[in-house]
Amino acid sequence: MESIVLRPEKLDLAYDKETDVLYISAGKPREADDSIEPQEGVVIRSRKGELVGITIIGLKTRLSS
């Protein structure tokens, strides 16, 4: 697995209650040029090797396990 650099000025969190999805953005919102899914329902998005965001699908289920 390639490494991804984390250099955020800030982390923004947004939770969609209806779809049970947590969105984490690193720094200013940017479009990703690559993504990996290290496990089902978790998507790590990057641009030029730098982390831009993480999406976690089914957050409630993960926290209650």
PDBQT receptor file of N, H, CA, C and O in Angstrom, charges set to zero:
ATOM      1  N   MET A   1       0.837  -1.168   0.000  1.00  0.00    +0.000 N 
ATOM      2  CA  MET A   1       0.000   0.000   0.000  1.00  0.00    +0.000 C 
ATOM      3  C   MET A   1       0.887   1.238   0.000  1.00  0.00    +0.000 C 
ATOM      4  O   MET A   1       1.846   1.324   0.767  1.00  0.00    +0.000 OA
ATOM      5  N   GLU A   2       0.566   2.188  -0.856  1.00  0.00    +0.000 N 
ATOM      6  H   GLU A   2      -0.213   2.119  -1.479  1.00  0.00    +0.000 HD
ATOM      7  CA  GLU A   2       1.348   3.413  -0.908  1.00  0.00    +0.000 C 
ATOM      8  C   GLU A   2       1.031   4.282   0.302  1.00  0.00    +0.000 C 
ATOM      9  O   GLU A   2      -0.040   4.167   0.898  1.00  0.00    +0.000 OA
ATOM     10  N   SER A   3       1.969   5.149   0.657  1.00  0.00    +0.000 N 
ATOM     11  H   SER A   3       2.839   5.242   0.172  1.00  0.00    +0.000 HD
ATOM     12  CA  SER A   3       1.723   6.024   1.803  1.00  0.00    +0.000 C 
ATOM     13  C   SER A   3       1.025   7.299   1.345  1.00  0.00    +0.000 C 
ATOM     14  O   SER A   3       1.200   7.750   0.213  1.00  0.00    +0.000 OA
ATOM     15  N   ILE A   4       0.236   7.865   2.241  1.00  0.00    +0.000 N 
ATOM     16  H   ILE A   4       0.094   7.498   3.161  1.00  0.00    +0.000 HD
ATOM     17  CA  ILE A   4      -0.483   9.101   1.973  1.00  0.00    +0.000 C 
ATOM     18  C   ILE A   4      -0.066  10.103   3.035  1.00  0.00    +0.000 C 
ATOM     19  O   ILE A   4      -0.040   9.783   4.224  1.00  0.00    +0.000 OA
ATOM     20  N   VAL A   5       0.260  11.312   2.608  1.00  0.00    +0.000 N 
ATOM     21  H   VAL A   5       0.240  11.572   1.642  1.00  0.00    +0.000 HD
ATOM     22  CA  VAL A   5       0.719  12.350   3.509  1.00  0.00    +0.000 C 
ATOM     23  C   VAL A   5      -0.482  13.109   4.074  1.00  0.00    +0.000 C 
ATOM     24  O   VAL A   5      -1.420  13.429   3.345  1.00  0.00    +0.000 OA
ATOM     25  N   LEU A   6      -0.446  13.392   5.371  1.00  0.00    +0.000 N 
ATOM     26  H   LEU A   6       0.316  13.132   5.963  1.00  0.00    +0.000 HD
ATOM     27  CA  LEU A   6      -1.512  14.148   6.031  1.00  0.00    +0.000 C 
ATOM     28  C   LEU A   6      -0.935  15.473   6.504  1.00  0.00    +0.000 C 
ATOM     29  O   LEU A   6      -0.134  15.513   7.438  1.00  0.00    +0.000 OA
ATOM     30  N   ARG A   7      -1.350  16.565   5.847  1.00  0.00    +0.000 N 
ATOM     31  H   ARG A   7      -2.001  16.532   5.089  1.00  0.00    +0.000 HD
ATOM     32  CA  ARG A   7      -0.899  17.906   6.234  1.00  0.00    +0.000 C 
ATOM     33  C   ARG A   7      -2.087  18.874   6.252  1.00  0.00    +0.000 C 
ATOM     34  O   ARG A   7      -2.039  19.915   5.596  1.00  0.00    +0.000 OA
ATOM     35  N   PRO A   8      -3.126  18.554   6.976  1.00  0.00    +0.000 N 
ATOM     36  CA  PRO A   8      -4.291  19.441   6.923  1.00  0.00    +0.000 C 
ATOM     37  C   PRO A   8      -4.113  20.694   7.769  1.00  0.00    +0.000 C 
ATOM     38  O   PRO A   8      -3.482  20.675   8.825  1.00  0.00    +0.000 OA
ATOM     39  N   GLU A   9      -4.683  21.774   7.275  1.00  0.00    +0.000 N 
ATOM     40  H   GLU A   9      -5.196  21.790   6.416  1.00  0.00    +0.000 HD
ATOM     41  CA  GLU A   9      -4.762  22.990   8.076  1.00  0.00    +0.000 C 
ATOM     42  C   GLU A   9      -5.854  22.784   9.124  1.00  0.00    +0.000 C 
ATOM     43  O   GLU A   9      -5.786  23.318  10.231  1.00  0.00    +0.000 OA
ATOM     44  N   LYS A  10      -6.855  22.002   8.750  1.00  0.00    +0.000 N 
ATOM     45  H   LYS A  10      -6.910  21.568   7.850  1.00  0.00    +0.000 HD
ATOM     46  CA  LYS A  10      -7.950  21.688   9.655  1.00  0.00    +0.000 C 
ATOM     47  C   LYS A  10      -8.658  20.448   9.136  1.00  0.00    +0.000 C 
ATOM     48  O   LYS A  10      -8.499  20.070   7.975  1.00  0.00    +0.000 OA
ATOM     49  N   LEU A  11      -9.435  19.822   9.998  1.00  0.00    +0.000 N 
ATOM     50  H   LEU A  11      -9.564  20.129  10.941  1.00  0.00    +0.000 HD
ATOM     51  CA  LEU A  11     -10.275  18.697   9.602  1.00  0.00    +0.000 C 
ATOM     52  C   LEU A  11     -11.730  19.133   9.747  1.00  0.00    +0.000 C 
ATOM     53  O   LEU A  11     -12.127  19.636  10.798  1.00  0.00    +0.000 OA
ATOM     54  N   ASP A  12     -12.518  18.944   8.703  1.00  0.00    +0.000 N 
ATOM     55  H   ASP A  12     -12.195  18.535   7.849  1.00  0.00    +0.000 HD
ATOM     56  CA  ASP A  12     -13.942  19.234   8.749  1.00  0.00    +0.000 C 
ATOM     57  C   ASP A  12     -14.707  17.926   8.764  1.00  0.00    +0.000 C 
ATOM     58  O   ASP A  12     -14.411  17.015   7.990  1.00  0.00    +0.000 OA
ATOM     59  N   LEU A  13     -15.695  17.832   9.647  1.00  0.00    +0.000 N 
ATOM     60  H   LEU A  13     -15.936  18.572  10.276  1.00  0.00    +0.000 HD
ATOM     61  CA  LEU A  13     -16.527  16.643   9.745  1.00  0.00    +0.000 C 
ATOM     62  C   LEU A  13     -17.955  16.996   9.355  1.00  0.00    +0.000 C 
ATOM     63  O   LEU A  13     -18.480  18.039   9.746  1.00  0.00    +0.000 OA
ATOM     64  N   ALA A  14     -18.569  16.123   8.587  1.00  0.00    +0.000 N 
ATOM     65  H   ALA A  14     -18.143  15.276   8.269  1.00  0.00    +0.000 HD
ATOM     66  CA  ALA A  14     -19.986  16.277   8.237  1.00  0.00    +0.000 C 
ATOM     67  C   ALA A  14     -20.618  14.896   8.312  1.00  0.00    +0.000 C 
ATOM     68  O   ALA A  14     -20.102  13.926   7.757  1.00  0.00    +0.000 OA
ATOM     69  N   TYR A  15     -21.754  14.828   9.014  1.00  0.00    +0.000 N 
ATOM     70  H   TYR A  15     -22.173  15.616   9.464  1.00  0.00    +0.000 HD
ATOM     71  CA  TYR A  15     -22.438  13.555   9.161  1.00  0.00    +0.000 C 
ATOM     72  C   TYR A  15     -23.818  13.662   8.534  1.00  0.00    +0.000 C 
ATOM     73  O   TYR A  15     -24.574  14.582   8.844  1.00  0.00    +0.000 OA
ATOM     74  N   ASP A  16     -24.149  12.721   7.652  1.00  0.00    +0.000 N 
ATOM     75  H   ASP A  16     -23.534  11.973   7.401  1.00  0.00    +0.000 HD
ATOM     76  CA  ASP A  16     -25.465  12.653   7.028  1.00  0.00    +0.000 C 
ATOM     77  C   ASP A  16     -26.261  11.587   7.761  1.00  0.00    +0.000 C 
ATOM     78  O   ASP A  16     -26.032  10.392   7.579  1.00  0.00    +0.000 OA
ATOM     79  N   LYS A  17     -27.204  12.033   8.598  1.00  0.00    +0.000 N 
ATOM     80  H   LYS A  17     -27.390  13.004   8.746  1.00  0.00    +0.000 HD
ATOM     81  CA  LYS A  17     -27.988  11.128   9.428  1.00  0.00    +0.000 C 
ATOM     82  C   LYS A  17     -28.845  10.180   8.599  1.00  0.00    +0.000 C 
ATOM     83  O   LYS A  17     -28.985   9.004   8.937  1.00  0.00    +0.000 OA
ATOM     84  N   GLU A  18     -29.419  10.691   7.512  1.00  0.00    +0.000 N 
ATOM     85  H   GLU A  18     -29.306  11.646   7.237  1.00  0.00    +0.000 HD
ATOM     86  CA  GLU A  18     -30.312   9.871   6.681  1.00  0.00    +0.000 C 
ATOM     87  C   GLU A  18     -29.599   8.693   6.043  1.00  0.00    +0.000 C 
ATOM     88  O   GLU A  18     -30.151   7.596   5.971  1.00  0.00    +0.000 OA
ATOM     89  N   THR A  19     -28.382   8.911   5.581  1.00  0.00    +0.000 N 
ATOM     90  H   THR A  19     -27.933   9.802   5.639  1.00  0.00    +0.000 HD
ATOM     91  CA  THR A  19     -27.646   7.835   4.907  1.00  0.00    +0.000 C 
ATOM     92  C   THR A  19     -26.598   7.177   5.809  1.00  0.00    +0.000 C 
ATOM     93  O   THR A  19     -25.960   6.202   5.412  1.00  0.00    +0.000 OA
ATOM     94  N   ASP A  20     -26.419   7.718   7.036  1.00  0.00    +0.000 N 
ATOM     95  H   ASP A  20     -26.938   8.510   7.359  1.00  0.00    +0.000 HD
ATOM     96  CA  ASP A  20     -25.452   7.195   8.004  1.00  0.00    +0.000 C 
ATOM     97  C   ASP A  20     -24.036   7.181   7.426  1.00  0.00    +0.000 C 
ATOM     98  O   ASP A  20     -23.337   6.168   7.451  1.00  0.00    +0.000 OA
ATOM     99  N   VAL A  21     -23.640   8.355   6.902  1.00  0.00    +0.000 N 
ATOM    100  H   VAL A  21     -24.208   9.178   6.882  1.00  0.00    +0.000 HD
ATOM    101  CA  VAL A  21     -22.319   8.491   6.287  1.00  0.00    +0.000 C 
ATOM    102  C   VAL A  21     -21.577   9.650   6.947  1.00  0.00    +0.000 C 
ATOM    103  O   VAL A  21     -22.124  10.744   7.089  1.00  0.00    +0.000 OA
ATOM    104  N   LEU A  22     -20.329   9.407   7.349  1.00  0.00    +0.000 N 
ATOM    105  H   LEU A  22     -19.885   8.519   7.234  1.00  0.00    +0.000 HD
ATOM    106  CA  LEU A  22     -19.464  10.447   7.899  1.00  0.00    +0.000 C 
ATOM    107  C   LEU A  22     -18.465  10.858   6.830  1.00  0.00    +0.000 C 
ATOM    108  O   LEU A  22     -17.788  10.022   6.232  1.00  0.00    +0.000 OA
ATOM    109  N   TYR A  23     -18.389  12.171   6.601  1.00  0.00    +0.000 N 
ATOM    110  H   TYR A  23     -18.939  12.850   7.087  1.00  0.00    +0.000 HD
ATOM    111  CA  TYR A  23     -17.428  12.733   5.649  1.00  0.00    +0.000 C 
ATOM    112  C   TYR A  23     -16.389  13.513   6.443  1.00  0.00    +0.000 C 
ATOM    113  O   TYR A  23     -16.734  14.375   7.251  1.00  0.00    +0.000 OA
ATOM    114  N   ILE A  24     -15.130  13.210   6.211  1.00  0.00    +0.000 N 
ATOM    115  H   ILE A  24     -14.850  12.509   5.554  1.00  0.00    +0.000 HD
ATOM    116  CA  ILE A  24     -14.021  13.924   6.853  1.00  0.00    +0.000 C 
ATOM    117  C   ILE A  24     -13.197  14.553   5.738  1.00  0.00    +0.000 C 
ATOM    118  O   ILE A  24     -12.704  13.855   4.851  1.00  0.00    +0.000 OA
ATOM    119  N   SER A  25     -13.051  15.871   5.786  1.00  0.00    +0.000 N 
ATOM    120  H   SER A  25     -13.451  16.437   6.506  1.00  0.00    +0.000 HD
ATOM    121  CA  SER A  25     -12.249  16.577   4.782  1.00  0.00    +0.000 C 
ATOM    122  C   SER A  25     -11.008  17.132   5.452  1.00  0.00    +0.000 C 
ATOM    123  O   SER A  25     -11.085  17.701   6.541  1.00  0.00    +0.000 OA
ATOM    124  N   ALA A  26      -9.871  16.968   4.809  1.00  0.00    +0.000 N 
ATOM    125  H   ALA A  26      -9.809  16.506   3.924  1.00  0.00    +0.000 HD
ATOM    126  CA  ALA A  26      -8.595  17.479   5.312  1.00  0.00    +0.000 C 
ATOM    127  C   ALA A  26      -8.273  18.788   4.595  1.00  0.00    +0.000 C 
ATOM    128  O   ALA A  26      -8.014  18.802   3.392  1.00  0.00    +0.000 OA
ATOM    129  N   GLY A  27      -8.291  19.878   5.345  1.00  0.00    +0.000 N 
ATOM    130  H   GLY A  27      -8.501  19.867   6.323  1.00  0.00    +0.000 HD
ATOM    131  CA  GLY A  27      -8.010  21.174   4.742  1.00  0.00    +0.000 C 
ATOM    132  C   GLY A  27      -9.158  21.651   3.876  1.00  0.00    +0.000 C 
ATOM    133  O   GLY A  27     -10.305  21.244   4.061  1.00  0.00    +0.000 OA
ATOM    134  N   LYS A  28      -8.841  22.509   2.939  1.00  0.00    +0.000 N 
ATOM    135  H   LYS A  28      -7.909  22.840   2.789  1.00  0.00    +0.000 HD
ATOM    136  CA  LYS A  28      -9.853  23.041   2.033  1.00  0.00    +0.000 C 
ATOM    137  C   LYS A  28     -10.369  21.920   1.135  1.00  0.00    +0.000 C 
ATOM    138  O   LYS A  28      -9.604  21.045   0.731  1.00  0.00    +0.000 OA
ATOM    139  N   PRO A  29     -11.668  21.945   0.821  1.00  0.00    +0.000 N 
ATOM    140  CA  PRO A  29     -12.200  20.905  -0.073  1.00  0.00    +0.000 C 
ATOM    141  C   PRO A  29     -11.479  20.910  -1.423  1.00  0.00    +0.000 C 
ATOM    142  O   PRO A  29     -11.339  21.947  -2.070  1.00  0.00    +0.000 OA
ATOM    143  N   ARG A  30     -11.032  19.732  -1.821  1.00  0.00    +0.000 N 
ATOM    144  H   ARG A  30     -11.146  18.890  -1.294  1.00  0.00    +0.000 HD
ATOM    145  CA  ARG A  30     -10.343  19.567  -3.103  1.00  0.00    +0.000 C 
ATOM    146  C   ARG A  30     -10.811  18.277  -3.754  1.00  0.00    +0.000 C 
ATOM    147  O   ARG A  30     -11.218  17.333  -3.078  1.00  0.00    +0.000 OA
ATOM    148  N   GLU A  31     -10.747  18.256  -5.038  1.00  0.00    +0.000 N 
ATOM    149  H   GLU A  31     -10.416  19.023  -5.587  1.00  0.00    +0.000 HD
ATOM    150  CA  GLU A  31     -11.112  17.054  -5.770  1.00  0.00    +0.000 C 
ATOM    151  C   GLU A  31      -9.979  16.033  -5.666  1.00  0.00    +0.000 C 
ATOM    152  O   GLU A  31      -8.804  16.385  -5.765  1.00  0.00    +0.000 OA
ATOM    153  N   ALA A  32     -10.340  14.785  -5.467  1.00  0.00    +0.000 N 
ATOM    154  H   ALA A  32     -11.295  14.499  -5.386  1.00  0.00    +0.000 HD
ATOM    155  CA  ALA A  32      -9.347  13.713  -5.368  1.00  0.00    +0.000 C 
ATOM    156  C   ALA A  32      -8.973  13.210  -6.769  1.00  0.00    +0.000 C 
ATOM    157  O   ALA A  32      -9.780  13.257  -7.697  1.00  0.00    +0.000 OA
ATOM    158  N   ASP A  33      -7.731  12.728  -6.897  1.00  0.00    +0.000 N 
ATOM    159  H   ASP A  33      -7.075  12.690  -6.143  1.00  0.00    +0.000 HD
ATOM    160  CA  ASP A  33      -7.334  12.094  -8.152  1.00  0.00    +0.000 C 
ATOM    161  C   ASP A  33      -7.113  10.593  -7.959  1.00  0.00    +0.000 C 
ATOM    162  O   ASP A  33      -6.806   9.872  -8.909  1.00  0.00    +0.000 OA
ATOM    163  N   ASP A  34      -7.275  10.128  -6.696  1.00  0.00    +0.000 N 
ATOM    164  H   ASP A  34      -7.524  10.714  -5.925  1.00  0.00    +0.000 HD
ATOM    165  CA  ASP A  34      -7.108   8.702  -6.417  1.00  0.00    +0.000 C 
ATOM    166  C   ASP A  34      -7.887   8.363  -5.147  1.00  0.00    +0.000 C 
ATOM    167  O   ASP A  34      -8.129   9.230  -4.308  1.00  0.00    +0.000 OA
ATOM    168  N   SER A  35      -8.270   7.115  -5.018  1.00  0.00    +0.000 N 
ATOM    169  H   SER A  35      -8.074   6.410  -5.700  1.00  0.00    +0.000 HD
ATOM    170  CA  SER A  35      -8.930   6.666  -3.792  1.00  0.00    +0.000 C 
ATOM    171  C   SER A  35      -8.647   5.189  -3.583  1.00  0.00    +0.000 C 
ATOM    172  O   SER A  35      -8.408   4.434  -4.525  1.00  0.00    +0.000 OA
ATOM    173  N   ILE A  36      -8.681   4.806  -2.316  1.00  0.00    +0.000 N 
ATOM    174  H   ILE A  36      -8.875   5.419  -1.550  1.00  0.00    +0.000 HD
ATOM    175  CA  ILE A  36      -8.533   3.396  -1.962  1.00  0.00    +0.000 C 
ATOM    176  C   ILE A  36      -9.641   3.057  -0.970  1.00  0.00    +0.000 C 
ATOM    177  O   ILE A  36     -10.136   3.929  -0.257  1.00  0.00    +0.000 OA
ATOM    178  N   GLU A  37     -10.021   1.798  -0.933  1.00  0.00    +0.000 N 
ATOM    179  H   GLU A  37      -9.619   1.089  -1.512  1.00  0.00    +0.000 HD
ATOM    180  CA  GLU A  37     -11.027   1.319   0.008  1.00  0.00    +0.000 C 
ATOM    181  C   GLU A  37     -10.372   0.208   0.836  1.00  0.00    +0.000 C 
ATOM    182  O   GLU A  37     -10.473  -0.970   0.492  1.00  0.00    +0.000 OA
ATOM    183  N   PRO A  38      -9.686   0.599   1.951  1.00  0.00    +0.000 N 
ATOM    184  CA  PRO A  38      -8.957  -0.389   2.747  1.00  0.00    +0.000 C 
ATOM    185  C   PRO A  38      -9.854  -1.443   3.388  1.00  0.00    +0.000 C 
ATOM    186  O   PRO A  38      -9.417  -2.557   3.673  1.00  0.00    +0.000 OA
ATOM    187  N   GLN A  39     -11.098  -1.080   3.607  1.00  0.00    +0.000 N 
ATOM    188  H   GLN A  39     -11.453  -0.174   3.376  1.00  0.00    +0.000 HD
ATOM    189  CA  GLN A  39     -12.099  -2.051   4.045  1.00  0.00    +0.000 C 
ATOM    190  C   GLN A  39     -13.438  -1.580   3.515  1.00  0.00    +0.000 C 
ATOM    191  O   GLN A  39     -13.614  -0.401   3.207  1.00  0.00    +0.000 OA
ATOM    192  N   GLU A  40     -14.373  -2.495   3.412  1.00  0.00    +0.000 N 
ATOM    193  H   GLU A  40     -14.230  -3.453   3.662  1.00  0.00    +0.000 HD
ATOM    194  CA  GLU A  40     -15.670  -2.180   2.834  1.00  0.00    +0.000 C 
ATOM    195  C   GLU A  40     -16.322  -1.019   3.583  1.00  0.00    +0.000 C 
ATOM    196  O   GLU A  40     -16.446  -1.045   4.807  1.00  0.00    +0.000 OA
ATOM    197  N   GLY A  41     -16.736  -0.003   2.826  1.00  0.00    +0.000 N 
ATOM    198  H   GLY A  41     -16.635   0.017   1.831  1.00  0.00    +0.000 HD
ATOM    199  CA  GLY A  41     -17.428   1.140   3.404  1.00  0.00    +0.000 C 
ATOM    200  C   GLY A  41     -16.537   2.258   3.913  1.00  0.00    +0.000 C 
ATOM    201  O   GLY A  41     -17.038   3.243   4.454  1.00  0.00    +0.000 OA
ATOM    202  N   VAL A  42     -15.224   2.127   3.751  1.00  0.00    +0.000 N 
ATOM    203  H   VAL A  42     -14.817   1.326   3.311  1.00  0.00    +0.000 HD
ATOM    204  CA  VAL A  42     -14.287   3.188   4.138  1.00  0.00    +0.000 C 
ATOM    205  C   VAL A  42     -13.486   3.558   2.893  1.00  0.00    +0.000 C 
ATOM    206  O   VAL A  42     -12.777   2.730   2.321  1.00  0.00    +0.000 OA
ATOM    207  N   VAL A  43     -13.617   4.820   2.488  1.00  0.00    +0.000 N 
ATOM    208  H   VAL A  43     -14.193   5.492   2.953  1.00  0.00    +0.000 HD
ATOM    209  CA  VAL A  43     -12.919   5.279   1.288  1.00  0.00    +0.000 C 
ATOM    210  C   VAL A  43     -11.964   6.404   1.683  1.00  0.00    +0.000 C 
ATOM    211  O   VAL A  43     -12.374   7.390   2.295  1.00  0.00    +0.000 OA
ATOM    212  N   ILE A  44     -10.705   6.250   1.333  1.00  0.00    +0.000 N 
ATOM    213  H   ILE A  44     -10.372   5.449   0.835  1.00  0.00    +0.000 HD
ATOM    214  CA  ILE A  44      -9.686   7.267   1.579  1.00  0.00    +0.000 C 
ATOM    215  C   ILE A  44      -9.360   7.914   0.242  1.00  0.00    +0.000 C 
ATOM    216  O   ILE A  44      -8.948   7.245  -0.705  1.00  0.00    +0.000 OA
ATOM    217  N   ARG A  45      -9.553   9.235   0.181  1.00  0.00    +0.000 N 
ATOM    218  H   ARG A  45      -9.888   9.779   0.950  1.00  0.00    +0.000 HD
ATOM    219  CA  ARG A  45      -9.339   9.969  -1.061  1.00  0.00    +0.000 C 
ATOM    220  C   ARG A  45      -8.070  10.818  -0.959  1.00  0.00    +0.000 C 
ATOM    221  O   ARG A  45      -7.799  11.436   0.070  1.00  0.00    +0.000 OA
ATOM    222  N   SER A  46      -7.310  10.832  -2.038  1.00  0.00    +0.000 N 
ATOM    223  H   SER A  46      -7.530  10.329  -2.874  1.00  0.00    +0.000 HD
ATOM    224  CA  SER A  46      -6.064  11.608  -2.037  1.00  0.00    +0.000 C 
ATOM    225  C   SER A  46      -5.903  12.358  -3.359  1.00  0.00    +0.000 C 
ATOM    226  O   SER A  46      -6.539  12.046  -4.365  1.00  0.00    +0.000 OA
ATOM    227  N   ARG A  47      -5.033  13.349  -3.313  1.00  0.00    +0.000 N 
ATOM    228  H   ARG A  47      -4.516  13.603  -2.495  1.00  0.00    +0.000 HD
ATOM    229  CA  ARG A  47      -4.681  14.117  -4.504  1.00  0.00    +0.000 C 
ATOM    230  C   ARG A  47      -3.165  14.322  -4.461  1.00  0.00    +0.000 C 
ATOM    231  O   ARG A  47      -2.627  14.903  -3.518  1.00  0.00    +0.000 OA
ATOM    232  N   LYS A  48      -2.503  13.841  -5.485  1.00  0.00    +0.000 N 
ATOM    233  H   LYS A  48      -2.940  13.369  -6.251  1.00  0.00    +0.000 HD
ATOM    234  CA  LYS A  48      -1.040  13.933  -5.581  1.00  0.00    +0.000 C 
ATOM    235  C   LYS A  48      -0.369  13.382  -4.328  1.00  0.00    +0.000 C 
ATOM    236  O   LYS A  48       0.628  13.930  -3.857  1.00  0.00    +0.000 OA
ATOM    237  N   GLY A  49      -0.930  12.279  -3.783  1.00  0.00    +0.000 N 
ATOM    238  H   GLY A  49      -1.740  11.835  -4.166  1.00  0.00    +0.000 HD
ATOM    239  CA  GLY A  49      -0.330  11.612  -2.631  1.00  0.00    +0.000 C 
ATOM    240  C   GLY A  49      -0.662  12.234  -1.288  1.00  0.00    +0.000 C 
ATOM    241  O   GLY A  49      -0.186  11.756  -0.258  1.00  0.00    +0.000 OA
ATOM    242  N   GLU A  50      -1.476  13.299  -1.271  1.00  0.00    +0.000 N 
ATOM    243  H   GLU A  50      -1.862  13.687  -2.107  1.00  0.00    +0.000 HD
ATOM    244  CA  GLU A  50      -1.844  13.955  -0.021  1.00  0.00    +0.000 C 
ATOM    245  C   GLU A  50      -3.308  13.682   0.297  1.00  0.00    +0.000 C 
ATOM    246  O   GLU A  50      -4.163  13.765  -0.585  1.00  0.00    +0.000 OA
ATOM    247  N   LEU A  51      -3.598  13.361   1.541  1.00  0.00    +0.000 N 
ATOM    248  H   LEU A  51      -2.904  13.294   2.258  1.00  0.00    +0.000 HD
ATOM    249  CA  LEU A  51      -4.961  13.062   1.962  1.00  0.00    +0.000 C 
ATOM    250  C   LEU A  51      -5.866  14.268   1.757  1.00  0.00    +0.000 C 
ATOM    251  O   LEU A  51      -5.535  15.377   2.175  1.00  0.00    +0.000 OA
ATOM    252  N   VAL A  52      -7.026  14.048   1.103  1.00  0.00    +0.000 N 
ATOM    253  H   VAL A  52      -7.296  13.147   0.763  1.00  0.00    +0.000 HD
ATOM    254  CA  VAL A  52      -8.021  15.115   0.983  1.00  0.00    +0.000 C 
ATOM    255  C   VAL A  52      -9.293  14.772   1.726  1.00  0.00    +0.000 C 
ATOM    256  O   VAL A  52     -10.055  15.671   2.083  1.00  0.00    +0.000 OA
ATOM    257  N   GLY A  53      -9.548  13.479   1.973  1.00  0.00    +0.000 N 
ATOM    258  H   GLY A  53      -8.929  12.749   1.683  1.00  0.00    +0.000 HD
ATOM    259  CA  GLY A  53     -10.750  13.146   2.716  1.00  0.00    +0.000 C 
ATOM    260  C   GLY A  53     -10.927  11.664   2.952  1.00  0.00    +0.000 C 
ATOM    261  O   GLY A  53     -10.285  10.822   2.325  1.00  0.00    +0.000 OA
ATOM    262  N   ILE A  54     -11.825  11.377   3.882  1.00  0.00    +0.000 N 
ATOM    263  H   ILE A  54     -12.346  12.062   4.391  1.00  0.00    +0.000 HD
ATOM    264  CA  ILE A  54     -12.190  10.005   4.222  1.00  0.00    +0.000 C 
ATOM    265  C   ILE A  54     -13.708   9.955   4.320  1.00  0.00    +0.000 C 
ATOM    266  O   ILE A  54     -14.330  10.834   4.916  1.00  0.00    +0.000 OA
ATOM    267  N   THR A  55     -14.295   8.929   3.737  1.00  0.00    +0.000 N 
ATOM    268  H   THR A  55     -13.790   8.214   3.253  1.00  0.00    +0.000 HD
ATOM    269  CA  THR A  55     -15.732   8.706   3.824  1.00  0.00    +0.000 C 
ATOM    270  C   THR A  55     -15.959   7.379   4.528  1.00  0.00    +0.000 C 
ATOM    271  O   THR A  55     -15.369   6.361   4.166  1.00  0.00    +0.000 OA
ATOM    272  N   ILE A  56     -16.825   7.402   5.545  1.00  0.00    +0.000 N 
ATOM    273  H   ILE A  56     -17.304   8.229   5.839  1.00  0.00    +0.000 HD
ATOM    274  CA  ILE A  56     -17.140   6.184   6.291  1.00  0.00    +0.000 C 
ATOM    275  C   ILE A  56     -18.637   5.927   6.167  1.00  0.00    +0.000 C 
ATOM    276  O   ILE A  56     -19.453   6.700   6.669  1.00  0.00    +0.000 OA
ATOM    277  N   ILE A  57     -18.986   4.849   5.502  1.00  0.00    +0.000 N 
ATOM    278  H   ILE A  57     -18.323   4.221   5.094  1.00  0.00    +0.000 HD
ATOM    279  CA  ILE A  57     -20.381   4.471   5.268  1.00  0.00    +0.000 C 
ATOM    280  C   ILE A  57     -20.816   3.507   6.378  1.00  0.00    +0.000 C 
ATOM    281  O   ILE A  57     -20.093   2.570   6.716  1.00  0.00    +0.000 OA
ATOM    282  N   GLY A  58     -22.000   3.748   6.934  1.00  0.00    +0.000 N 
ATOM    283  H   GLY A  58     -22.588   4.509   6.659  1.00  0.00    +0.000 HD
ATOM    284  CA  GLY A  58     -22.511   2.888   7.999  1.00  0.00    +0.000 C 
ATOM    285  C   GLY A  58     -21.840   3.153   9.327  1.00  0.00    +0.000 C 
ATOM    286  O   GLY A  58     -21.470   2.213  10.031  1.00  0.00    +0.000 OA
ATOM    287  N   LEU A  59     -21.678   4.408   9.681  1.00  0.00    +0.000 N 
ATOM    288  H   LEU A  59     -21.979   5.171   9.109  1.00  0.00    +0.000 HD
ATOM    289  CA  LEU A  59     -20.955   4.775  10.887  1.00  0.00    +0.000 C 
ATOM    290  C   LEU A  59     -21.590   4.202  12.158  1.00  0.00    +0.000 C 
ATOM    291  O   LEU A  59     -20.880   3.673  13.013  1.00  0.00    +0.000 OA
ATOM    292  N   LYS A  60     -22.900   4.299  12.291  1.00  0.00    +0.000 N 
ATOM    293  H   LYS A  60     -23.477   4.729  11.596  1.00  0.00    +0.000 HD
ATOM    294  CA  LYS A  60     -23.581   3.800  13.500  1.00  0.00    +0.000 C 
ATOM    295  C   LYS A  60     -23.311   2.325  13.722  1.00  0.00    +0.000 C 
ATOM    296  O   LYS A  60     -23.065   1.900  14.851  1.00  0.00    +0.000 OA
ATOM    297  N   THR A  61     -23.356   1.545  12.662  1.00  0.00    +0.000 N 
ATOM    298  H   THR A  61     -23.556   1.890  11.745  1.00  0.00    +0.000 HD
ATOM    299  CA  THR A  61     -23.120   0.106  12.756  1.00  0.00    +0.000 C 
ATOM    300  C   THR A  61     -21.680  -0.156  13.221  1.00  0.00    +0.000 C 
ATOM    301  O   THR A  61     -21.440  -1.047  14.036  1.00  0.00    +0.000 OA
ATOM    302  N   ARG A  62     -20.746   0.607  12.708  1.00  0.00    +0.000 N 
ATOM    303  H   ARG A  62     -20.941   1.330  12.046  1.00  0.00    +0.000 HD
ATOM    304  CA  ARG A  62     -19.339   0.423  13.079  1.00  0.00    +0.000 C 
ATOM    305  C   ARG A  62     -19.097   0.764  14.550  1.00  0.00    +0.000 C 
ATOM    306  O   ARG A  62     -18.319   0.092  15.227  1.00  0.00    +0.000 OA
ATOM    307  N   LEU A  63     -19.767   1.811  15.040  1.00  0.00    +0.000 N 
ATOM    308  H   LEU A  63     -20.399   2.356  14.489  1.00  0.00    +0.000 HD
ATOM    309  CA  LEU A  63     -19.559   2.227  16.421  1.00  0.00    +0.000 C 
ATOM    310  C   LEU A  63     -20.250   1.289  17.422  1.00  0.00    +0.000 C 
ATOM    311  O   LEU A  63     -19.818   1.178  18.569  1.00  0.00    +0.000 OA
ATOM    312  N   SER A  64     -21.300   0.630  16.995  1.00  0.00    +0.000 N 
ATOM    313  H   SER A  64     -21.651   0.721  16.063  1.00  0.00    +0.000 HD
ATOM    314  CA  SER A  64     -22.016  -0.251  17.908  1.00  0.00    +0.000 C 
ATOM    315  C   SER A  64     -21.467  -1.676  17.912  1.00  0.00    +0.000 C 
ATOM    316  O   SER A  64     -21.922  -2.511  18.693  1.00  0.00    +0.000 OA
ATOM    317  N   SER A  65     -20.502  -1.957  17.055  1.00  0.00    +0.000 N 
ATOM    318  H   SER A  65     -20.132  -1.278  16.421  1.00  0.00    +0.000 HD
ATOM    319  CA  SER A  65     -19.929  -3.314  16.991  1.00  0.00    +0.000 C 
ATOM    320  C   SER A  65     -18.946  -3.547  18.122  1.00  0.00    +0.000 C 
ATOM    321  O   SER A  65     -18.369  -4.629  18.225  1.00  0.00    +0.000 OA
TER     322      SER A  65
